[in-house]
Amino acid sequence: MKKYKFKINGSSYHIDIKETSGNLIQVEVNGSPYEVVMDGEVKTSKTPVLIRTEPRLTQKVDSLTTSDTLKKVLSPLPGIVLELLVKEGDVVKSGDKLLVLEAMKMENMILAENSGTVHSVKVAAKSTVLQGDLLLEIL
């Protein structure tokens, strides 16, 4: 992260700040790791830290009562469902438009990865979703 060189009472120290989390700081001094707790307030960034996982668009459902071909369509990004283009019972082909998701001020088309029949729609228009939330299921 950051590296410093200090001279204290004639001795040189190489300080490598590895990680900060609130008042807890992980440093390495001349190759030896230390955890340091700071007294006082630490300035926090106003910009949130975004941690992304690998987006998953469809996933098989592991259930004894469900068919092996039931696919979950998950939200690839957090956003707002602007428009649903399908309803339960609709037949879709791979590549068909399922819904419009507004994320980061852009409209994103969510497409079917597999052909089948829409088994259930789990969201409504104007609803807010997070990354990984279940949007609909295709049988």
C-alpha positions as CSV (number, residue, x, y, z in Angstrom):
1,M,0.0,0.0,0.0
2,K,2.5,2.7,1.2
3,K,6.1,2.5,2.1
4,Y,8.0,4.8,4.5
5,K,11.6,5.1,5.8
6,F,12.0,6.4,9.3
7,K,15.1,7.2,11.4
8,I,14.5,7.1,15.2
9,N,17.4,7.6,17.6
10,G,19.9,6.9,14.9
11,S,18.2,3.6,13.8
12,S,16.6,3.2,10.4
13,Y,13.2,1.5,10.0
14,H,11.5,0.5,6.8
15,I,7.7,0.7,7.3
16,D,5.3,-1.0,4.8
17,I,1.6,-0.2,5.5
18,K,-0.2,-3.4,4.3
19,E,-3.9,-2.7,5.1
20,T,-6.1,-0.3,7.1
21,S,-9.5,-1.1,8.4
22,G,-11.0,1.5,10.7
23,N,-8.5,2.2,13.5
24,L,-6.7,-1.2,12.9
25,I,-3.6,-1.0,10.7
26,Q,-1.4,-3.9,9.5
27,V,2.2,-2.8,9.1
28,E,5.5,-4.5,8.4
29,V,8.5,-3.0,10.1
30,N,11.9,-4.2,8.8
31,G,10.2,-7.4,7.6
32,S,8.3,-8.2,10.8
33,P,4.4,-7.9,10.7
34,Y,2.6,-5.9,13.4
35,E,-1.0,-4.8,14.0
36,V,-1.4,-1.3,15.2
37,V,-4.5,0.3,16.8
38,M,-4.7,4.0,16.3
39,D,-6.0,6.4,18.9
40,G,-8.2,9.0,17.4
41,E,-10.5,9.3,14.5
42,V,-9.5,8.0,11.1
43,K,-10.7,9.9,8.1
44,T,-12.9,7.7,6.0
45,S,-13.4,8.0,2.3
46,K,-16.8,9.2,1.1
47,T,-16.5,6.8,-1.8
48,P,-17.8,3.4,-0.9
49,V,-15.7,0.4,-1.7
50,L,-17.3,-1.8,-4.3
51,I,-16.6,-5.5,-3.9
52,R,-17.8,-7.5,-6.9
53,T,-18.2,-11.2,-7.3
54,E,-18.2,-13.0,-10.6
55,P,-21.7,-12.3,-12.1
56,R,-23.9,-15.3,-12.6
57,L,-26.8,-15.1,-15.1
58,T,-28.2,-18.6,-14.7
59,Q,-27.8,-21.3,-12.2
60,K,-29.4,-24.8,-11.9
61,V,-31.7,-25.3,-9.0
62,D,-30.8,-28.3,-6.8
63,S,-34.2,-29.6,-5.7
64,L,-35.8,-33.1,-5.8
65,T,-39.2,-31.7,-6.7
66,T,-37.9,-29.5,-9.6
67,S,-37.0,-30.5,-13.1
68,D,-33.4,-30.6,-14.1
69,T,-33.9,-27.9,-16.7
70,L,-35.2,-25.2,-14.3
71,K,-32.8,-22.2,-14.6
72,K,-32.6,-19.2,-12.4
73,V,-31.9,-15.8,-14.0
74,L,-30.0,-13.7,-11.5
75,S,-29.3,-9.9,-11.7
76,P,-25.8,-9.3,-13.0
77,L,-25.7,-5.8,-11.4
78,P,-27.6,-3.8,-8.7
79,G,-30.3,-1.6,-10.2
80,I,-34.0,-1.0,-10.9
81,V,-36.2,-3.2,-13.0
82,L,-37.6,-0.7,-15.6
83,E,-39.7,-3.1,-17.6
84,L,-40.7,-6.8,-17.7
85,L,-40.9,-8.1,-21.2
86,V,-42.1,-11.6,-20.3
87,K,-44.7,-13.1,-18.0
88,E,-45.3,-16.6,-16.5
89,G,-46.0,-19.1,-19.2
90,D,-44.3,-17.2,-22.0
91,V,-42.1,-19.4,-24.3
92,V,-38.6,-17.9,-24.8
93,K,-35.7,-18.8,-27.0
94,S,-32.0,-18.3,-26.2
95,G,-31.2,-14.6,-26.7
96,D,-34.7,-13.3,-26.2
97,K,-35.1,-10.2,-24.1
98,L,-36.5,-10.9,-20.7
99,L,-36.4,-7.5,-18.9
100,V,-34.8,-4.1,-18.9
101,L,-32.6,-3.3,-15.9
102,E,-31.4,0.2,-15.2
103,A,-27.9,0.1,-13.6
104,M,-25.5,3.0,-13.3
105,K,-27.8,5.3,-15.3
106,M,-27.8,2.8,-18.3
107,E,-30.5,0.5,-19.5
108,N,-29.3,-3.1,-19.7
109,M,-31.2,-5.8,-21.5
110,I,-31.3,-9.1,-19.6
111,L,-31.4,-11.9,-22.2
112,A,-32.4,-15.6,-21.9
113,E,-29.4,-17.9,-22.0
114,N,-31.5,-20.9,-22.5
115,S,-34.7,-21.7,-24.4
116,G,-37.8,-22.7,-22.4
117,T,-41.0,-21.5,-20.7
118,V,-41.0,-18.8,-18.1
119,H,-41.8,-20.7,-14.9
120,S,-42.0,-17.8,-12.5
121,V,-41.2,-14.1,-12.4
122,K,-39.8,-13.0,-9.0
123,V,-39.6,-9.2,-9.5
124,A,-42.0,-6.4,-10.5
125,A,-41.4,-3.3,-12.6
126,K,-39.9,-0.4,-10.7
127,S,-38.4,-2.8,-8.0
128,T,-34.9,-2.5,-6.8
129,V,-32.5,-5.5,-7.1
130,L,-29.0,-6.3,-5.9
131,Q,-26.4,-8.2,-7.8
132,G,-27.2,-11.9,-7.6
133,D,-30.9,-11.4,-6.8
134,L,-33.3,-13.9,-8.4
135,L,-35.2,-12.2,-11.3
136,L,-37.1,-15.1,-12.9
137,E,-37.0,-18.9,-13.5
138,I,-37.1,-20.6,-16.9
139,L,-38.2,-24.2,-17.2
